């Protein structure tokens, strides 16, 4: 059994296989998942797990080079970004999500609680 970090096998495997520039999207419960993009559904009930909890866990294991957030997102969501995010309209964010390796669906019900994380390298 894995001792620490992300215990969800599919999510742990995904992060371990990300390459430089690969895109991982963390979305609220209502973010549409484009056809062909895998969805790792973590949602249990409204608000569980939260966007903040999932983002914090992912950031412990993923090297992030840049990130993108919808310009309609609240200042609370913007403040959670690991670095200054690129801001795009929500429709452009949904278009961007088509190129994601996967979308993590949270139980978050705050509007526009979504972030696109682009993998960096550790060297």
Secondary structure per residue as TSV (DSSP state, phi and psi in degrees):
chain	resnum	aa	ss	phi	psi
A	1	X	-	360.0	138.6
A	2	X	-	-63.7	136.6
A	3	X	-	-83.8	-33.8
A	4	X	S	-153.6	177.5
A	5	X	S	79.5	-157.0
A	6	X	-	-72.5	122.5
A	7	X	-	-91.8	-20.5
A	8	X	-	-64.4	112.9
A	9	X	H	-58.6	-45.9
A	10	X	H	-65.3	-41.7
A	11	X	H	-68.9	-42.3
A	12	X	H	-60.5	-43.9
A	13	X	H	-63.0	-43.3
A	14	X	H	-59.4	-49.7
A	15	X	H	-61.9	-39.7
A	16	X	H	-65.1	-24.4
A	17	X	H	-101.4	1.4
A	18	X	-	-66.1	139.0
A	19	X	-	-109.9	170.0
A	20	X	T	-54.8	123.7
A	21	X	T	90.5	-10.4
A	22	X	-	-62.1	148.5
A	23	X	E	-109.3	130.7
A	24	X	E	-123.8	127.7
A	25	X	E	-108.5	132.3
A	26	X	E	-107.3	122.8
A	27	X	E	-125.1	159.3
A	28	X	-	-74.4	177.8
A	29	X	T	-65.2	-19.3
A	30	X	T	-103.7	-2.8
A	31	X	-	-64.9	125.1
A	32	X	-	-69.0	141.6
A	33	X	-	-100.1	118.1
A	34	X	-	-63.2	149.5
A	35	X	T	-56.0	136.3
A	36	X	T	88.3	-12.6
A	37	X	S	-93.8	123.4
A	38	X	E	-62.6	143.7
A	39	X	E	-117.3	123.9
A	40	X	E	-99.4	103.4
A	41	X	E	-89.0	108.3
A	42	X	-	-98.7	-7.2
A	43	X	-	-63.3	130.8
A	44	X	-	-109.3	-54.2
A	45	X	B	-146.8	174.6
A	46	X	T	-53.9	120.3
A	47	X	T	87.7	-1.5
A	48	X	B	-129.2	120.8
A	49	X	S	-75.7	161.4
A	50	X	-	-78.6	160.6
A	51	X	H	-56.7	-45.6
A	52	X	H	-61.0	-43.2
A	53	X	H	-62.6	-45.1
A	54	X	H	-67.9	-44.9
A	55	X	H	-59.4	-44.9
A	56	X	H	-60.5	-42.7
A	57	X	H	-65.4	-44.8
A	58	X	H	-62.2	-41.8
A	59	X	H	-66.6	-19.0
A	60	X	T	-71.9	-19.8
A	61	X	T	-121.3	-14.8
A	62	X	-	-109.6	131.3
A	63	X	-	-82.3	120.2
A	64	X	E	-107.8	128.5
A	65	X	E	-92.2	-39.7
A	66	X	E	-158.1	166.6
A	67	X	E	-146.2	159.8
A	68	X	E	-132.7	139.6
A	69	X	E	-135.2	149.2
A	70	X	E	-66.7	138.1
A	71	X	T	-63.8	-19.4
A	72	X	T	-80.1	-7.7
A	73	X	S	-64.0	151.7
A	74	X	-	-70.8	161.5
A	75	X	H	-62.9	-27.6
A	76	X	H	-63.8	-45.4
A	77	X	H	-66.3	-44.2
A	78	X	H	-59.2	-37.4
A	79	X	H	-68.1	-21.2
A	80	X	H	-81.9	-14.4
A	81	X	S	-60.1	140.0
A	82	X	S	-69.7	-18.5
A	83	X	S	-154.9	171.2
A	84	X	-	-57.0	117.6
A	85	X	-	-82.2	151.4
A	86	X	E	-73.0	138.3
A	87	X	E	-109.0	131.0
A	88	X	E	-136.2	155.2
A	89	X	-	-59.9	152.6
A	90	X	H	-56.8	-38.4
A	91	X	H	-62.4	-38.4
A	92	X	H	-68.0	-34.9
A	93	X	H	-62.2	-44.5
A	94	X	H	-63.0	-38.1
A	95	X	H	-64.1	-43.6
A	96	X	H	-58.4	-38.2
A	97	X	G	-63.9	-15.7
A	98	X	G	-64.0	-23.9
A	99	X	G	-98.4	10.4
A	100	X	-	-72.6	145.2
A	101	X	S	-65.1	-34.7
A	102	X	E	-165.2	159.9
A	103	X	E	-116.3	129.0
A	104	X	E	-93.8	116.6
A	105	X	E	-92.5	122.7
A	106	X	-	-97.6	178.8
A	107	X	S	-91.4	7.0
A	108	X	-	-61.6	136.1
A	109	X	-	-118.3	13.9
A	110	X	S	-78.3	128.9
A	111	X	T	-57.9	139.9
A	112	X	T	62.8	26.9
A	113	X	-	-85.4	73.0
A	114	X	-	-138.0	148.4
A	115	X	E	-146.9	140.8
A	116	X	E	-104.9	120.7
A	117	X	E	-108.6	126.1
A	118	X	E	-101.9	126.3
A	119	X	E	-68.5	137.9
A	120	X	-	-106.9	-167.0
A	121	X	-	-121.7	157.0
A	122	X	-	-97.8	8.8
A	123	X	-	-128.1	360.0
